[in-house]
Amino acid sequence: MSFNVVPFGSAQRPQSGPAQPAAAAVPPRGATFAEVVDLASRRAAELHSPEIPEHVWGEVEAASQLWHELRAQDREVRFDTHSVSGRVVASLCDLDGDVVRRLPLRETFGSDDPGPGGAAA
C-alpha cells in the first residue's frame, strides 16, 4: 500500500499514476450553491431610505440620557416574557441581575403616554 501525499503549499503532483483532472464545480444532484449577495445593489437600495425625522432623534437622545442615568445608579431595565402568561414584563434590576422592583409597561414608555388600549399595564 502506498500513499501519494503532496506537501501542503506545494504545486507538485504525486509522481505515480496518471494525472487526474480537477473535479468540476458542479454540486451533487439535489444540492445548490450558496446564495450570492450583490452588495453594490443592496448598498444602492439603502441610499434611497427615507430621512429619520428630527423628533425621533430627540427620542433617541432622551432614551440615551435615561440609560446613562440608570447606569450611574447601577440599574437597568430588563424586558422578559412571563413564564405562565407569555406576556412581556419589565423589571428594574441592579447590574447583578437582581430585581429591584417590577415596572408597569406603561411606566417604561412614559407615564403620560396612554399606549394601545389592549396592552398590559
N, C-alpha and C positions, 0 to 999 in steps of 0.2 A: 504494500500500500504506500502511495506517495501523495504528498500534498504540494501543490504548486502555490506558494504564498508569495504575493507581491508585497514588498516592503511598503509601508504607509508613506504616501507622498511620492512614490516612485512612478515614473511613466513607463517602466519596463513591463513587458508582458512575460508570463510564465514561458519557459523555454520548451517544454514538451507539449505535444498535442497541437492540433490545428487551431488557427486563430478563430475566436468566437465573435460573431457580430454583436454589437451592443444591443441591449434589449430596447425595443421600440417603446416610445412614450405613449402607450395605449393602455387605458385602465382595463382591468379584468371585466368580464361580462357582468353587468349589473352595477358596477361601480362608476362613480363620476369623479371628475376633477374638482378640486376646491373652488369655491366662488372667487372670481377675480373682481376686485373692487377698483373702480376708476376714481382715484382720489381727486383728480382735477375736476371732474364733473360734480362731485359731491361738494368740493370747496366752492365752486361757482354757484351752486344752489344755495349755499349758506350766505353768500354775499347779498342775496336778494331777500334776506329775512327782514321783517319789519323792525323799526326802531323801538327800543324799550321806552315807554312813557316816563317822564320825569317823576311823576308821583310814585311810580314803582321803585325807582332808585331811592326815593325818600323812605319808603317802607323797608327796603333792604338795609339802609343805613340805620334805621331805628332798631331793626332786629339785631344788627351787629352790635349796636350800643348796649342793648339788653343782654346779649351774650357775654360781653365784656364785664358788665356789672355783676352778673351771676358768677362768672369765673373768679372775680375779685373776692366774692363771698364763699368760694369753694363749693358752688352749687351748679346744678344743671337741670334742665327739664328733659325727662325721658318719656317717650311715647311707646306703649306696648299694646298688645291685644289681651283682653281679659280671657282667662283660660276657660271660663264657662260660657259667657255670652258671646265671645268673639268680637266684642266692640272695642274701639280704641279707648285707652285710658292714659291719662297723663299724670306724672308724678314729679314733684320737686325732690331731687336727690342730692346727696353730697357726692363728692368725686370718688368716694369708695363704692358707690352704688347703693348705699342705704337710703331708704325712703324717708324724707323729712316730713312730707305730707302729700296727700293726693290732691290733684288740681282738677277742678271742673274744666272741661274742654273750652267752654266759653271764656274762662279766665285766661287760658293760654293764648287766645287770639284777640284779646282786648275785651274788657267788661262792657264797653259801650257798643259793641257790635252784637246785634241780636242773633246773627248767624242764621243758618237754614232752620226752618220750622221744625223738622223732624229729627234734628241731631240731638245726641245725648248731651245733657248738661253736666 
